[in-house]
Amino acid sequence: MNIRTWLLAGLCWAPMVAAEIIVSDVWARETVPGTNTSALFATLENTTRKPTRLVSVSVEGVDKAELHAHTEEGGMMRMRRVEAVEVGGRAEVKLAPGGFHVMLFQLAKPLKAGNEVPVVFQFANGEKVSARARVVNPKQAMQHHNH
């Protein structure tokens, strides 16, 4: 086979090895002065019929990232750690303020609006998805949440 044939074969194969999970709209809140924490949000889309779970997230420059959810208990909203976030088959889950999100603890340096940080999302099916989170200031975060 010549190089042209190999290239065409590669193009035909490409759709078959597409990602099962699409991660988009990844953003983090700018660090509040005097704190060492932040939160990260994203949209997770499962393109397959088989459900999976987001089991961990790692962020460059962050010592600890935990999956969290807001739940109502006794008329009060509380934040609690969760082991995983379910992503149904052919479903979309938003990690958003007031719902599922990723808490970031022990940041090596403050997150500044306008910057980006590398993120890796790990799923129960073994898939890892790399992305870049844009850092937004609190005002932008509120506007983002209201869309």
N, C-alpha and C positions, 0 to 999 in steps of 0.2 A: 504494500500500500504506500502511496505517496503522502506527503504532508497534508495536501488538500483533503484527501479522503479521511485522514485522522481528525482534522479540524471539523469536518462536517459530521463525523460520527460523534465527536464531543458535543457539538451543538444539539444533536438529537438526544443525547443522554442528559443534558443539563436539566430539563424540566423534571426528570425522574429523581433527581437528588436535591430538589428544592427543600427549603426548611419547612418543618412541620409546624413550628411555632414562629409567628411574626411578632416582634416587639417593636412598638412605635411610640411616638410622642413621649419620650423619656425626659424627665426633668426633675430637678432637685431644688429645694428651697435654699436661698442664701442663708448662711449661718448668722444667727443673731449675735451681735457683739457680746463677748463675755461667756459664750456657751461653746460646747464641744459636740453638739448634736445637730442633725438636720433630718429631713425626710425626703424620700424619693418616690416618684410616681411614674406610671407608664400604662400603655395599653397592650394586652397580651391577646393574640388571636391564634386559636388552634385551627389549622386548616385541614385536619384529619377528622375522621369520625370517632376516633378513639380518645376518650378523656385522658388528661394527664394532670399533673400538679406542678406548680412552681414550688421548689423545695428550698432554694437558697439564692441569695444575690450577693455578689462581691463587688466592691467599689474601690477603685484605686485610691489609696490614701486614707482609707477608713478601716479601723481595726475591727469593728463589729457591725454587721448589718443584720437586722432581724425583721421577719415578716410580722406585721401587726394588722389588727382589725379594730374598728370601732363597733361596739355593741351597746345596746340599751339594757340597762339593769336597774330595775326599780325606778324608772323614769329618768335615770341619769345616763349620759353617754360615757362609756369607759373604753379605754384603749387596752387591748390585751395582745400578748404575743400568740401567734399561731404557728404550727409546725409546717403548714403548706397552704397554698391557695389553689383550689380546684379550678381547672379550666376544662369545661365540657367539650365534647366533640363538636366541631364546627361552631364553636362559641367564642365570644370575646369577653374578656374580663378587664375592667379598668381598675388600676391601682390609683386611687384618687383621695383627696382630702375628705375625711368623714367616712371612709370605707377602708378597704384593704390598702396597705401602703408598706413601704420599707423604711424602718427607722435606722438612722445612721448614728453610730456612737463612736466616740474616741477618734475624732478626725485628726489627721496629722497636721492639717492647717485649715483655716476657715475656707468655706466655699464662698466665692465671690461671684456676684451677678455678672453675666457675660462670659464666664468661663465654661468649659466643658470637662466632664470627668468620665473616664472609661468605666463601664459597668458590664458584668457578666451575669446573666440569668441562667440558673441551673434547673432543669426540669426532671421529673421522676422517670421519664422515658429515656433519660441519658443525654438528651439534647442540651447543648449550651449555646446561648445566643449572646453575642457581644454587641454592645451598643455604646453610644455616647450620650450622657445626660447633660442637657444644658442647665446651667444654674440661673435661677430667676430671683429677683428681689421680691419682698413680701407683697407689694402692690401688684406686680405682674402675676404672682402666684394666685392672688384672689381673682384677678381677671380670668386667668386660665381655668380656675375652678368653676367659674360661672358660665363657661361656654359649654 
